[in-house]
């Protein structure tokens, strides 16, 4: 739960800090790598994807390095609730991942925590993290 709050806060701060994010829709995918259409060079930087309706609502935010996911990634349900979140290193999932398949809140803190724990996936540690 604390990780969810910290990750959401850091992504919100990045969004509000003026850090420019590129819409994934503006990039092409070549051999599973996101590239800049004009140059076909792998893209590196902050990315965002929006729902079709409403088109100003964030569906995904994170980052790419050399055209693959790298760093923290958060994907949202249409109601704004986090759908899943975790980290990537060089295009591979790493560390803990949380998934909230249900877009509705239970209204019960215990049930929310249990649902979060039940949907926690653990991947190999990200670079610089210790296992344990």
Phi, psi and omega in degrees: 000316180295319178300319179301313182295317181294317180295316179298318180295319181292321178291322178294319179296320179296321180294323183276345185279358181091359178297120184287136177243143179261134178288130179304331180296339180276352181256154173259161176243122178233118181052047178066020179238130177284127182232157174285122186305320184290328186247342187061020175276142177302138182274141172230130178149180180287139181231160177212151171226142183249151172295154177296318178220123352287141188287353177260004182265126183291130175259327184209142173212143182178217182209157176236146171227126183053037173085000179235156181301136180206128182098196183286144178225135176230131176241135186250153167283162179302334180275004178094348178289142179296127177275307170204159181203150179177198183235155174236148168229119179053041176085001180247139176297144177212156179069195181282142175235137178245135177234134175242086183297330181269127182278354182260148176274149181276339183082002181235118184301316180299314180296322178297313180296317180295320179296321179294317180295321180294338183246031179265124176251139179246127179245170178307149181302148175288158178309136178085355177259147175264142176288149175124000000 
